[in-house]
Amino acid sequence: MRYSKTHKEETRRKLLDSSRALVKKGGFDTTGVEALMSAIGMTPGAFYSHFPSKQALLEAVIQEELEHSIGMFRPGPQNDLETFRKRLKVYLSASHVRHPEAGCVLPALGAELGRGAPQVRGMVEEGLNRMHANWKEALGDEDAAWAALSQCVGALVLARSVKSEAARTRILEANRAHIERLLDAARKPA
């Protein structure tokens, strides 16, 4: 059977898309090549025609995920913060807590990323610096930008760590309200 000229790239794309969800839900270290390939209906041996190693796949997944997160928190034209606020509400939502496979890579894999290879940590640092620039533009304060960014990631980690829906809701609402107050304060004339 002959494959189309785009078959390899289409398969690579399917593998990346499937891997993002699998590793954010179950962790990268615990997800094997067999599970990654099985998810797209292929054998483990085919993996290496798309990536030279599992580490290379992780790097590609992390890069795409960081780009998505960077784009999510970008203030709109004339620094209109309405889109920024809407995205904050989506980020700090019960849905994001319940579905790590569809959300931000940082709260899903933060501990693994911290133990990762220097190249992965460098990619994360570069991505965080770019996210920080978006938050700094929105808040007008470098320290507040780091605090709000960290608060978002930390709030998700905590909300995913508790048993009751009431605690989860309180964590999300309190953090969202606090960050919105920072946004309001940033817009008030001095």
HELIX and SHEET records of a PDB file:
HELIX    1   1 HIS A    7  GLY A   26  1                                  20    
HELIX    2   2 VAL A   33  SER A   38  1                                   6    
HELIX    3   3 PRO A   44  SER A   49  5                                   6    
HELIX    4   4 LYS A   54  MET A   72  1                                  19    
HELIX    5   5 PRO A   77  ASN A   79  5                                   3    
HELIX    6   6 GLU A   82  TYR A   91  1                                  10    
HELIX    7   7 ALA A   94  ARG A   98  1                                   5    
HELIX    8   8 PRO A  100  ALA A  102  5                                   3    
HELIX    9   9 VAL A  105  GLY A  114  1                                  10    
HELIX   10  10 PRO A  118  LEU A  139  1                                  22    
HELIX   11  11 GLU A  142  SER A  161  1                                  20    
HELIX   12  12 GLU A  165  ARG A  187  1                                  23    
END                                                                             
